[in-house]
Amino acid sequence: MTIWAILPAAGIGRRMGSITPKQYLPINGTAVITHSLRKLAAISAIEKIVVVLHPDDTHWSRLDIEPGRLQLATGGDERFRSVLNGLESLREVAAVDDWVLVHDAVRPCVRSADIQKLITELYRHDVGGLLGVPVENTLKRVNESAVVEATVDRSRYWNALTPQMFRYGLLSDALRSLVDAGEQVTDEAAAIERQGLQPQMVVGHADNIKITHEADLLLASRILEMQENL
């Protein structure tokens, strides 16, 4: 059984407000996406990493990245379509029961140990699952005017992280079903859930942050420096 990885990196970073897509912004002198790729590349069990790029990407070719186990694919107009394009690029070599790890290009602080933990805990699972951390803050449900309606029991709520790891066939079918139905999801687990299946949560670390706003770059810089000293 082979393990593949997909890194969707076709976003243009609207919320960041930068001309440069956020996956190409520097952290400690290195592009965000390069940090993310290095974390995946540290896992020897991964056969190939498919990097899915925007069709008009002009930044990737400027990076100093060894091709190694990398393969490129062209992204779609939504994240889940980019992931599906990445899956399609593996169709000739991947088996239905193979594993696929999907990781956000803008999560450069994921710990390689957490990726390995995800693989180890899910390797014999029928469906797959994802890294996550239990919610620690008090949760409030509000109305459309942001007025609190209730305090929500947080004991069964988790923050979803990436990588997310699912069987190649299951994930491919789930994403194609979305396209056929004209629906959207924000992560792979939601597509799997829509098929009536139940992904497994695997505890990761809260420092696996997503770069969304400019302040996240400074926080990620500090996290990466701290991780070097672990």
C-alpha positions in Angstrom: 0.0 0.0 0.0 1.5 3.3 -1.1 1.3 6.7 0.6 1.0 9.8 -1.6 0.7 13.5 -0.6 -1.0 16.4 -2.2 -0.2 20.0 -1.5 -2.9 22.3 -2.9 -1.1 25.7 -3.6 -3.3 27.4 -6.2 -4.8 30.0 -3.9 -4.2 33.7 -4.4 -4.5 34.8 -0.8 -7.4 37.3 -0.9 -7.6 37.7 2.9 -3.9 38.4 3.2 -4.2 41.5 1.0 -0.8 40.9 -0.6 0.2 41.0 -4.3 2.2 37.8 -3.7 0.2 34.7 -2.8 0.7 33.9 0.8 2.3 30.5 0.2 5.2 32.4 -1.4 5.7 35.0 1.3 8.9 34.5 3.3 9.3 33.2 6.8 12.8 33.4 8.2 14.0 33.9 4.6 12.2 30.9 3.2 8.9 30.7 1.4 5.9 29.4 3.3 5.4 26.6 0.8 9.0 25.5 1.1 8.7 25.0 4.8 5.5 23.0 4.3 7.2 20.8 1.6 10.2 20.1 3.8 7.9 18.8 6.6 6.3 16.4 4.1 9.6 15.4 2.5 10.9 14.4 5.9 8.5 11.5 5.9 10.3 8.8 3.9 7.1 6.7 3.6 5.6 9.2 1.2 6.2 8.0 -2.3 5.4 11.3 -4.1 4.3 14.8 -3.3 1.9 16.4 -5.9 2.1 20.2 -5.7 -1.0 21.8 -7.3 -0.4 25.2 -8.7 -2.5 28.0 -10.1 -2.5 27.9 -13.9 -1.0 31.4 -14.0 1.6 30.8 -11.2 4.8 32.8 -11.8 6.4 32.2 -8.4 7.1 28.4 -8.2 9.8 28.4 -10.8 11.8 31.0 -8.8 12.0 28.7 -5.7 15.2 26.7 -5.0 13.5 23.3 -4.5 15.0 20.0 -5.4 12.5 18.1 -7.7 13.1 14.8 -5.9 9.7 13.2 -5.2 7.8 16.2 -6.4 5.2 16.3 -9.2 3.2 19.3 -10.4 -0.5 19.5 -11.3 -2.7 22.4 -12.3 -5.2 23.7 -9.7 -8.9 24.5 -10.0 -11.0 27.5 -9.0 -11.8 26.0 -5.6 -9.5 24.1 -3.1 -11.4 20.8 -3.4 -11.1 21.0 -7.2 -7.4 21.5 -6.9 -7.2 18.4 -4.7 -9.2 16.4 -7.2 -6.9 17.5 -10.0 -4.0 16.3 -7.8 -5.7 13.0 -7.4 -6.4 12.7 -11.1 -2.7 13.2 -11.8 -2.0 10.0 -9.8 -4.7 8.0 -11.5 -2.3 5.8 -13.5 -0.2 4.9 -10.5 -2.4 5.0 -7.4 -4.5 2.1 -6.2 -7.9 2.6 -4.7 -6.7 1.5 -1.2 -3.6 3.6 -1.3 -3.4 6.5 1.2 -3.4 10.2 0.3 -2.2 12.9 2.6 -3.6 16.3 1.8 -1.8 19.2 3.5 -2.3 23.0 3.3 0.6 24.7 1.6 0.1 27.5 4.2 0.6 25.3 7.3 4.4 25.5 7.5 4.6 24.7 11.2 3.1 21.2 11.1 5.5 18.9 13.0 6.9 16.0 11.0 6.3 13.8 14.1 2.6 14.6 13.9 2.5 13.6 10.2 4.1 10.3 11.1 1.7 9.9 14.0 -1.2 10.4 11.6 0.1 7.7 9.3 0.8 5.3 12.1 -2.6 5.6 13.8 -4.6 5.4 10.6 -2.7 3.0 8.5 -5.1 0.2 9.1 -8.2 2.3 9.3 -10.9 1.7 6.7 -11.6 5.4 6.0 -8.9 7.6 7.3 -8.9 10.8 9.3 -7.1 14.1 10.2 -5.0 15.9 12.6 -6.8 18.1 15.1 -6.8 19.6 18.5 -9.7 19.8 21.0 -11.2 23.3 21.4 -10.0 25.0 24.6 -11.8 28.3 24.5 -15.4 28.7 25.7 -17.7 28.6 22.7 -20.7 31.0 22.2 -23.5 30.6 19.6 -24.7 34.0 18.4 -27.4 35.3 16.1 -27.0 37.4 13.0 -26.3 40.5 15.1 -23.5 38.8 17.0 -25.7 38.6 20.2 -25.0 35.6 22.3 -27.8 33.0 22.2 -26.1 30.2 24.2 -22.8 28.8 25.5 -21.9 25.6 23.7 -20.5 22.5 25.3 -17.0 22.4 23.9 -16.2 18.8 25.1 -17.0 17.3 21.7 -15.6 20.0 19.5 -12.2 20.0 17.8 -10.3 22.3 15.5 -9.5 20.6 12.2 -6.0 20.7 11.0 -4.0 19.2 8.1 -2.7 16.8 6.9 -5.9 14.9 6.3 -5.4 11.3 5.2 -7.9 9.2 3.3 -8.0 6.2 0.9 -7.4 7.3 -2.7 -10.6 5.7 -4.0 -12.8 7.1 -1.3 -11.5 10.6 -1.5 -11.6 10.7 -5.3 -15.2 9.5 -5.3 -16.2 11.9 -2.6 -14.7 14.9 -4.4 -16.2 13.9 -7.8 -19.6 13.6 -6.1 -19.2 17.2 -4.9 -18.5 18.4 -8.5 -21.5 16.5 -9.8 -23.8 18.0 -7.2 -22.4 21.5 -7.6 -21.6 21.7 -3.8 -18.5 22.8 -2.0 -16.6 21.9 1.2 -13.8 23.5 3.1 -11.8 20.3 3.8 -11.4 16.7 2.7 -13.0 15.3 5.8 -16.2 17.2 5.0 -16.4 15.5 1.6 -15.8 12.1 3.2 -18.5 12.9 5.8 -20.9 13.8 3.1 -20.6 10.2 1.8 -21.9 8.9 5.2 -18.4 7.9 6.4 -16.7 8.9 9.7 -13.1 10.2 9.7 -11.0 9.6 12.8 -9.5 12.6 14.7 -5.8 12.2 15.6 -4.4 14.6 18.2 -1.8 17.0 16.8 -0.3 20.2 18.1 -1.9 23.6 18.2 1.2 25.3 16.8 0.2 23.8 13.4 -1.2 27.2 12.4 -2.6 28.3 9.1 -1.1 31.5 7.5 -4.2 33.7 6.9 -3.3 37.2 8.0 0.0 39.1 8.0 0.4 38.7 11.8 0.5 34.9 11.3 3.9 35.2 9.5 5.5 36.6 12.6 3.9 33.9 14.8 5.0 31.2 12.4 8.5 32.5 12.5 8.6 32.2 16.3 7.1 28.7 16.2 9.6 27.4 13.6 12.5 28.8 15.7 11.1 27.1 18.7 10.6 23.8 16.9 14.3 23.8 15.9 15.2 23.7 19.6 12.9 20.9 20.5 
